[in-house]
Amino acid sequence: MSKMNEQHITTGGMKMRMKIGIVGAGYVGLVSAAVFADWGHDVVCVDHDAEKIGRIRAGDLPVYEPGLADMVERNRQAGRLRFTTDLSRTAGELDLLIIAVGTPAADDGHPDLTALWNVVHSLKQCVKGDLTVAIKSTVPIGTCQAVSRFLNGHPGSRFDVVAAPEFLRQGTAIADFLSPDRVVIGCRTEAAKRKMQQLFAPLACPLLFTDWQSAEMIKYAANAFLAMKISYINTIANLCEQVGADIQQVALGIGLDRRIGPAYLQPGIGFGGSCLPKDTQAIVALGKDYGVDVSLFREVLRVNREQRGRIVQKLADRLGGVQGKTIAVLGLAFKANTNDVREAPALDIITRIVQAGGEVVAYDPAVNMESLKNDFCFTPAADAYQAVTGADAVVILTEWEEFHGLDLQQIRSLMRHPLVIDGRNLYAPHMMKQHGFHYVPVGVPEQEVAEAAATTV
Ligand SMILES: NC(=O)c1ccc[n+]([C@@H]2O[C@H](COP(=O)([O-])OP(=O)(O)OC[C@H]3O[C@@H](n4cnc5c(N)ncnc54)[C@H](O)[C@@H]3O)[C@@H](O)[C@H]2O)c1
């Protein structure tokens, strides 16, 4: 616990050290629990998955997130962080309960709120008294209102519901949690507002207090904007390949404009993960529900799907089809520094290669490949060098730091054919050419790749 945070927790004459319950020991729940405990609060993290809780208690975190394991362990040993499967035994003693369960997309694009409502039903049964309930899960507009109505529908208890959307990114979750651009809080009472001010006081960023609906909307609107930025830059990259421009230079030139900014302007294989796809789908579903034209976001999703297909098409064009070819895939996680493969473009791309008759050998430094190999029909490799051995082509799908440092000479010597389709633009084209690769990045015409090599060799 830092000195600044220790001071914050103990000054002001108010009760600063809170008893906090967090339901859901996933990416958001675990990170929130670890950080709040690190700030000196007394935190209990609840998950109904007994195996998960058993693993966490044994020091084996189910999620890979830089710095998280150390933070969890440090606070467990200090007695500030506990894990349990039993919500009912702790809920009654809490100052604040945070809900961080999953809200995945249902088949019709609406978020599936089953987990959230299960928690809310349990709360109603086991809490007698007053409790502030903050919803960190990403939930549709109107959810806080509905939860508040339901919880306060019987005498004896008073639940103060808060919308507390989370904006962390997997892979940099702790850093994001500790220095967010802003914290958004939707609440209805002064007491809830004071409690949230108290909770987030260690942060230097603005706290934006809004009504419930606006807080819920901010989360969806922010993610839909980021998804739109990615589909936008991928569309520009596809144009660059045809017109002879280099997307790296173009993105730099666009991003230096402060009205636009450089973030989320990296071209590639499209967005994945548990948030951008489902939250964009949710905006589309919302538009349908309310009769608002949201075709902009439908296009964002379509462009994103097609970007994956373009990788397979590039492969097939250069190999004369992938039937009977062995393709090495480097990277399965939807982004670097996470083991998460939810909606990972890599799994979709592997499926398309396999359906076209190719054989896939895959490697990822953090993903549990044994649990995926049968469903997605690939052979796991122990490292990148094993994956590329005898391959007709390599496809790079996650921007892991480890792939930057590969011995390219060795990679080249192990491959049957020197084709590299780079979905993340990890390498300098002239360097790849020097090593004898046929290198195909995103957003750079092949002629440009060849010319860059010719001018630098
Ligand atoms: N992952 C992210 O980067 C991220 C970022 C911002 C917001 N969010 C939002 O936060 C929410 C959680 O996302 P996540 O990625 O942490 O999900 P997750 O799937 O990693 O974790 C959810 C956890 O909730 C548990 N759970 C489900 N029902 C439960 C119940 N009734 N009682 C106790 N535990 C229960 C599950 O077992 C699981 O461990 C989602 O709404 C998501 O959209 C996620």
The ligand as an SDF file (V2000), in Angstrom:
LIG
                    3D

 44 48  0  0  0  0  0  0  0  0999 V2000
  -12.6520   -7.5640  -19.5060 N   0  0  0  0  0  0  0  0  0  0  0  0
  -12.5330   -6.2640  -19.7080 C   0  0  0  0  0  0  0  0  0  0  0  0
  -11.5350   -5.7820  -20.2320 O   0  0  0  0  0  0  0  0  0  0  0  0
  -13.6410   -5.3450  -19.2980 C   0  0  0  0  0  0  0  0  0  0  0  0
  -13.4020   -3.9530  -19.2850 C   0  0  0  0  0  0  0  0  0  0  0  0
  -14.4280   -3.1050  -18.9000 C   0  0  0  0  0  0  0  0  0  0  0  0
  -15.6680   -3.6190  -18.5550 C   0  0  0  0  0  0  0  0  0  0  0  0
  -15.8840   -4.9670  -18.6040 N   0  0  0  0  0  0  0  0  0  0  0  0
  -17.1920   -5.4760  -18.2110 C   0  0  0  0  0  0  0  0  0  0  0  0
  -17.0670   -6.0020  -16.8850 O   0  0  0  0  0  0  0  0  0  0  0  0
  -17.9030   -7.1590  -16.7430 C   0  0  0  0  0  0  0  0  0  0  0  0
  -17.0490   -8.3490  -16.3160 C   0  0  0  0  0  0  0  0  0  0  0  0
  -16.1280   -8.6380  -17.3480 O   0  0  0  0  0  0  0  0  0  0  0  0
  -14.9380   -9.6810  -17.1250 P   0  0  0  0  0  0  0  0  0  0  0  0
  -14.1360   -9.6640  -18.3610 O   0  0  0  0  0  0  0  0  0  0  0  0
  -14.2810   -9.4200  -15.8220 O   0  0  0  0  0  0  0  0  0  0  0  0
  -15.7750  -11.0470  -17.0250 O   0  0  0  0  0  0  0  0  0  0  0  0
  -15.2510  -12.5030  -16.6360 P   0  0  0  0  0  0  0  0  0  0  0  0
  -16.0570  -13.4530  -17.3990 O   0  0  0  0  0  0  0  0  0  0  0  0
  -13.7620  -12.5440  -16.7250 O   0  0  0  0  0  0  0  0  0  0  0  0
  -15.6180  -12.6290  -15.0890 O   0  0  0  0  0  0  0  0  0  0  0  0
  -16.9310  -12.7180  -14.6140 C   0  0  0  0  0  0  0  0  0  0  0  0
  -16.9350  -13.5910  -13.3800 C   0  0  0  0  0  0  0  0  0  0  0  0
  -18.2250  -13.5340  -12.7950 O   0  0  0  0  0  0  0  0  0  0  0  0
  -18.4910  -14.8030  -12.2200 C   0  0  0  0  0  0  0  0  0  0  0  0
  -19.9360  -14.9600  -11.9870 N   0  0  0  0  0  0  0  0  0  0  0  0
  -20.9290  -15.1030  -12.8980 C   0  0  0  0  0  0  0  0  0  0  0  0
  -22.1200  -15.2240  -12.2690 N   0  0  0  0  0  0  0  0  0  0  0  0
  -21.8760  -15.1530  -10.9460 C   0  0  0  0  0  0  0  0  0  0  0  0
  -22.6930  -15.2260   -9.7860 C   0  0  0  0  0  0  0  0  0  0  0  0
  -24.0250  -15.3530   -9.8720 N   0  0  0  0  0  0  0  0  0  0  0  0
  -22.1110  -15.1240   -8.5840 N   0  0  0  0  0  0  0  0  0  0  0  0
  -20.7710  -14.9720   -8.4780 C   0  0  0  0  0  0  0  0  0  0  0  0
  -19.9430  -14.9170   -9.5300 N   0  0  0  0  0  0  0  0  0  0  0  0
  -20.4910  -14.9870  -10.7500 C   0  0  0  0  0  0  0  0  0  0  0  0
  -17.9280  -15.7780  -13.2390 C   0  0  0  0  0  0  0  0  0  0  0  0
  -17.7040  -17.0560  -12.6820 O   0  0  0  0  0  0  0  0  0  0  0  0
  -16.6430  -15.0610  -13.6520 C   0  0  0  0  0  0  0  0  0  0  0  0
  -15.5420  -15.4900  -12.8730 O   0  0  0  0  0  0  0  0  0  0  0  0
  -18.6070   -7.3460  -18.0860 C   0  0  0  0  0  0  0  0  0  0  0  0
  -19.8520   -6.7160  -18.0520 O   0  0  0  0  0  0  0  0  0  0  0  0
  -17.6950   -6.6210  -19.0660 C   0  0  0  0  0  0  0  0  0  0  0  0
  -18.3850   -6.1480  -20.1870 O   0  0  0  0  0  0  0  0  0  0  0  0
  -14.8910   -5.8340  -18.9390 C   0  0  0  0  0  0  0  0  0  0  0  0
  1  2  1  0
  2  3  2  0
  2  4  1  0
  4  5  1  0
  4 44  2  0
  5  6  2  0
  6  7  1  0
  7  8  2  0
  8  9  1  0
  8 44  1  0
  9 10  1  0
  9 42  1  0
 10 11  1  0
 11 12  1  0
 11 40  1  0
 12 13  1  0
 13 14  1  0
 14 15  2  0
 14 16  1  0
 14 17  1  0
 17 18  1  0
 18 19  2  0
 18 20  1  0
 18 21  1  0
 21 22  1  0
 22 23  1  0
 23 24  1  0
 23 38  1  0
 24 25  1  0
 25 26  1  0
 25 36  1  0
 26 27  1  0
 26 35  1  0
 27 28  2  0
 28 29  1  0
 29 30  1  0
 29 35  2  0
 30 31  1  0
 30 32  2  0
 32 33  1  0
 33 34  2  0
 34 35  1  0
 36 37  1  0
 36 38  1  0
 38 39  1  0
 40 41  1  0
 40 42  1  0
 42 43  1  0
M  CHG  2   8   1  16  -1
M  END
$$$$
